[in-house]
Amino acid sequence: MALRPSNQSRADQLAERNAAQQEALLREVDDALREDKFMGFLQRHGIMVAVGIVLALGALGGYLWWDHSQTRAAGERGEQFTVALDRVEAGHLDSADKQLQPLASGDAAGTSAAARLMRAGIALEQGRQKDAVRLFGEVATDTRAPQPFRDLATIRQVAADFDAMAPEQVVARLKPLAAPGNPWFGNAGELLAIAYLKQGKPELAGPLFASIAREKDAPESLRRRARQMAGVLGVDAVDDPEKIAKENADAR
């Protein structure tokens, strides 16, 4: 079988081969230069690179250790809090208070606030009003504590110290919380309305009692008291007279 004659001349074939050899040589030179640059970089900065790698690994290991420690510490705090609750329910208030002291002074903001609130409640139960007011005040002004805890502490502090406070102080402390839609509206609103009465402002107290009486999320006992106070002040807080009459009959 006869070979098909090539269209390329001998000179063209040689030129093509030389070009291919030059391209391969250039690739080898380029790879060598890259390797030399990398080796040079390691020689100049190798220690820094190694230190960076070690630091990164150390940081990762430290974070994993910290996360494990935090989880374990949270579990331990939860167990201590549960023990304190059990002691309170059993009536061992002194023992429960002692159990809560390290939690109350700890760094965990939420646990610390909850422990101080419970210690304040124990103090009230034991007749130590000043201690209770102080502990409630600490939580109320603690910017690290969760806001719901701070709001609850504010209401409890005012309730515990209500007789010793000027009505103006009560109004200033509770008015921001005594707004419809606020989770603490019922409790804060009742104290605020009483403060209005002490100020001689029944025109403010009556409608506030009526609003509390209509607050569906408020405890029924609180709504009933507010309804009665609104009625005494001449404000209609009854939306369904038949239903209210039945509730009053059931409460007797």
Helices and strands as residue ranges (DSSP letters): H 10-89, H 93-104, H 109-125, H 129-140, H 147-160, G 162-164, H 167-174, H 185-198, H 202-213, H 220-232, H 241-251
